[in-house]
Amino acid sequence: MRDIPSELQARLDSGVTTLAHCWKLSRRDGVVQGFTDHDDDLVIAGVTYRAGTGFTSSEATSRFDLSVDGAEIAGALSDDALLESDLAAGRYDAAGVESWLVDWSDVSLRVLTARSTLGEVKREGQAFSAELRGLADSLSQQSGRLFTARCSADLGDVHCRFDLVAAGLQGAGSVMSIESASALVAAGLDAFADGVFTGGRLTWTSGANAGLSVEIKDHRMASGHARLSLWQAMPEAITSGDAFAVTAGCDKRFATCRERFSNAVNFRGFPHIPGNDFVIASPDAGAGNDGRAFGGDS
């Protein structure tokens, strides 16, 4: 139940109001931005809600399962508000959104109308629209472990527990040359064997993409230098000299965990889980029947 200030309620009941809608966006990197459909900026609790951004919001309807259906916000992309490059880089992914109804003549009179997270974002020219997902949306998200043959942990995380630093499987380098939007030749990684960083992660430490990370599709040595292929192009152009840090990758197979990393005790998969072929196979009294020959990962 919403707690509406008595004075605001009185103004609503009078039929004569000075109301505006405000939206507060809180990104996961700590950046907070405010927007309003009023014709002048509003400052509320230390946050400036910018006018003139073209921000509007559709009406939100709720189904019986409490999920929000059809709610969205729309606005303009501009250098002093929302950057297209920030959207492309994922900096607004799952950002928290607070929607407020505010009396612009006295901003202390306001009521929180909704809390949500930013969902799918669509861009067209210099405008965008973004889906707003209600709090109940989290109830529909998958949680818990999946029973798969391969490991569910990432190399070096709290579940894997493998020490990448002690094993010397982290490196730092810089861009020597650029082959395409998602492939580059790197300096500083010549001491690492071919394929060490395949499936790993690259984090930019300088340049236009500083702070962003991307998975490495392939790591190969060519003409004495490391060649890295990335799974996706970066939102900003990569230039020679851009620095980065890399960590080794893992194909998440039990054999790799055991033989390459000697970390089988922390393996988070189920290597002998039967595959689909095992389900439809004919009975065989002489078979091992442990699933290895039918899709299991030894």
Buried (B, 14 or more C-beta within 10 A) or exposed (E): EEEBBEEBEEBBEEEEBEBBBBBBBBBEEEEEBBBBBBEEEBEBEEBBBBBBBBBBBEEBEEEEEEBBEEBBBBBBBBEEBBBBBBBBBEBBBEBBBBBBBBBBEEBEBBBBBBEBBBBEBEEEEEEBBBBBBBEBBEEEEEEEEEEBBBBBBBBBEEBBEBEBEEBEBBBEBBBBEBEEEBBBBBBBBEEBEEBBBBBBBBBBBBBBBEEBEBEBBBBEBEEEBBBBBBEEBBBBEBEEEBBBBBBBBBBBBBEBBBEBBEBEEEBBBBBBBBBEEBEEBEEEEEEEBBBBBBBBBE
